[in-house]
Amino acid sequence: MSQPATDSVAIPVAATPRRGWGWWAGAVGLLLVLVAAVFLLFGLDPWLRQTLEKQVRTASKGRYELRIGALETHLWARTVTARAVQLRTQPTATADTAQLPDLRLAVGEIQVSGVGLLALVRREVLPVDSLVLDSVRLRLARLPATTDTARPLYEQLPLGLPGVRLGVVAVRRAQLRYGTVQRAVAQLSQASLHATDLELSAAAAADTTRIAYARTLTATARGLLARVPGHVVRVGQLHLASASQQVQLDSVRLLPLRSISSQRTPDARVALWLPRLQLAGLAAAALARGRFRADSLVLEAPQLAVTLPAVAPPPPHQLLAPYFRDIQLGQFRVTKGQVRVLGEDHRPELRQVTLVGTDIRPTAATYSSAQYLYYARAWQLRAGGGRLQVGAPYYRATFGSLQADTRAHQLTITSIAVSPTMSVEAMARRKGHQAAHVTVRADRLAVQGLDLFALARHGSLLASTIALGRVRVVTTSDGRPPINPNRSVVTPEAIGRLPVRVDVRRVRLQNGEVRMSYRAPRSAQPGVLAIRQLRVTLRNVSNDPRRMSAARPLTGEATGVLQGRSFARVAVRANLLDAQGRHTLAGSFGATPLAILNPMVVPTRGIRFRSGDIGAIRFQLQLNRQQAQGTMWASYTNLKLDLLNRQGRRDALRRVGTTLVNGLFLRDNNPRQAGQELRSGRMTSARELRFSVFSLWRQGLVSGLLNSAGVPAPLAKKLSEGE
């Protein structure tokens, strides 16, 4: 039987939900985030390290190789730390990289903090909180070549950044060396640097208040060594602080590669020990513009020895010109210094030097300016002692203290001593003729109204007053060697012929003493003449034609006590510009026994005054380059002479001669009797230009004294010239 057909019923089935593209995008995004996170956690540092190493190699065209031992980035903290960083020069070099410096750099750690990532993305000035480099070792085999066309540093920033601004830049424990492995040209044993607000940008480069792009800069260094031409410089420690505008160097040594020489050398040799140098008020920002500005420079206790070069170097302003176009220093000061200059005739040495210079401007303008001396507007010098050669090698001079002030126009020297370096015999042998052997000592020399500018620049002596106190002069002469063949310069006309200007309004000498000793060929015992309580005043000592003439000559007076017994007075007048050396001498001697002359005339002339007393002597003498002429008025009583042999005794021959001289030539008394006319003596003596003017004075006095005593004028003249 057939079954009945049934109607089909559709049973609804639940539809399967369809996964759309949004789900896939989310999944992919999550996956990318996970991959980025994994990359940032595990792959960013290696990638960044490799990228940096590759970029250095590419940018330097293979000249440099960068190796980074470890690199860590912390994006959330915005820090990057690199350790064991090494940058080395590769041996191969192309033509365009050969000028890059040959270096080896090792940095223990580099830490960059607070990097402005948003500014980096936007290509804006990149802010960085700090950049710290620790344990830096840098060796430069040679410095890079610099050219005027080199681009500024801020134009060479990577990623096209317009600038980088770092809050703090610090370099710690740095060692720097420039030169080969075997020989360092310059090096620093340890250095540190701290800079604030350092910005590499065009705006910062134009900011005149910044120092090398930084707002402030502090640096310290120890163990500095530098080789300069012929010398080595060593500095124990250096400290620079731009905020306080101070620079300080401690334990500075400048050592010549060849020892200091007493003779001039091709190049200068300088030995310097400087415990401390302090520079205050330094405008460090101006240095980049070639301007040096500072308030003061102080050198503490320097010890300087220098050998001058055979050829004088250029003046300091020319040597400084390549580095500074303008220099201004408020004050230069040296304390407790010591200076020794060799290779110069005088070889001066100064001890305990204090030197202060004001308004220092080493420029071409001040070099020749009448208002500046050695580039300073004023100088003050004090020295606690010193010495120098005078007429080397025959004399040396020493002094106890020295003070000079260009503003006060004063010079004061105390405890002066000028003494020979050898005996009178040795000096005569070395010179080959008779020579002055003079010792001078003075307690004080004071100069007022002194033009120190003219003295330093031209050697001219321009002053209002020169005063000497407690002067002692001792001269020793030996008449046995040949006479000096050269003309004497101790003459009035010699001052007029000086190549430098001399103009002193007044010269005064107080409380002086002169002792003259002369050994004649006839006797080993020297003759001695002494003058004590000497006072001298000279006026108008000048070779300036505007001040010196016959109408306005030099005038002067001198007083003293001869041989401790006779008061003497002398007056002089001289035109120092008179080529014939014409001058006049007038004077007087007080009452005294003639025996006071025996210490001089007995050993030198073989004559002894047995008796005789001078009442008074007056004289007037005219002198020139040919002769001395004048008149002497000598009053005396009971004049008797003894003629002596070389042993200083009266033998039979001398007894006869004594009788003849006393009986035939000598006038016992002048005047012969009371009320009679005083017989004057004729003063006549020829001048020998090889002798000083003082010899001519003495010759005139001797001739006049002999003629007054009755010796005929021709014989008196001959005897005086024989002196």
Secondary structure by P-SEA (a helix, b strand, c coil): ccccbbbbbbbbbbbbbbbcaaaaaaaaaaaaaaaaaaaaaccaaaaaaaaaaaaaaaaacccbbbbbcbbbbbccccbbbbcbbbbbbcccccccccccccbbbbbcbbbbcccaaaaaaacccbbbcbbbbcbbbbbbccccccccccccccccccccccbbbbcbbbbcbbbbbcccccccccccccbbbbbccccccccccccccccccccbbbbbbcbbbbbcccbbbbbcbbbbbccccbbbbcbbbbbbccccccccccbbbbbbbbcbbbbccccccccccccccccbbbbcbbbbbbbbcccccccccccccccccbbbbcbbbbcbbbbbbcccccbbbbcbbbbbbccccccccccccccccccccbbbbbbcccccccccccbbbbbcbbbbbccccbbbbcbbbbbbcccaaaaaaaacccccbbbbbbcbbbbcccaaaaaaacccccccbbbbcbbbbbbbbbcccccccccccccaaaaaaccbbbbbcbbbbcbbbbbbbbbcccccbbbbbbbccbbbbbcccccccccccccccccbbbbbbccccbbbbbbbbbccccccccccccccccccccccccccccccccccccbbbbcccccccccccccccbbbbbbbcbbbbbbbcccccccaaaaaaaaaaaccccccccccccccbbbbbbbbbbbcccccaaaaaaaaaaaaaaaaacccaaaaaaaaaac
